[in-house]
C-alpha cells in the first residue's frame, strides 16, 4: 500500500464488487473481500495495488480476526450479499436468519469495527443495496426485508456519522447481469436474456460517481435502473 486512498470492497472478487474494484484501481489501493483465499487471489492478481481480505462475514470470529488487520480505510464498500426467495408461508426461521446475517448483521458488524479509522480519514461508506430495498414483491419477502433493513441502517448511520465527517451512501441497482440474476431467472423457470439487465460496469460507474463526490457533498441515495424494463 502507498499514500493513495484505501478502499475495502466486500464481495470484491466477482460481479458488481469486482466491477467496482476495476473502476477504482487507477486511484485507490484496494482490499478485496472474499470468502475464499483462492477467489481473492484471482481478483488481486488482476487488479493493481490490491490485497486480500478473506473471511466469511457471517462468522463473527472470522470477521473479528480479519478486521483486526485492516488499516484505516478511506472507503468501505459493502457489496457482498446473498439472495433467497419463497412465499412467507413456506419459509423457515433459519432461512430468514441466514439472509439477514449476510445482508444486514455482517454489514453492521464490519462497519462498526472500521468506523474509528473511517472517522480519522473522514471517509465514505457505500452500501450496495437493490431495487428490492425500495419496493417489495410477492415471493421475495426475505430478500426485500433484508434490503429494506439495510436502507434503514444506512439512513441511521448517515445521521450518526454526519458530525464525524463520514459520508454514507446507498446505491440501489435494478436488475443486473450477474450470477445472482441468472439464479433468480433459473429458479423462476424463465429464459435468461442479458440484454434486459444493467451491466455490473454500469453500477460501478454509479458507485464511482458516489466516491468521487466532493467532500461537501453526499450522494445519499442513488437508484440505477435499466433503461428498458
Secondary structure, 3 states (H helix, E strand, C coil): CCCCEEEEEECCCCHHHHHHHHHHCCCEEEEEEECCHHHHHHHHHHCCCEEEEECCCCCHHHHHHHHCCCCCCCEEEECCCCCCCCCHHHCCHHHHHHHHHHHHHHHHHHHHHHHHHHHHHCCEEEEECCHHHCCCCCCCHHHHHHHHHHHHHHHHHHHHHHHHCCEEEEEEECCECCHHHHHHHHHHCCCCCHHHCECHHHHHHHHHHHHCCCCCCCCCEEEECCCCC
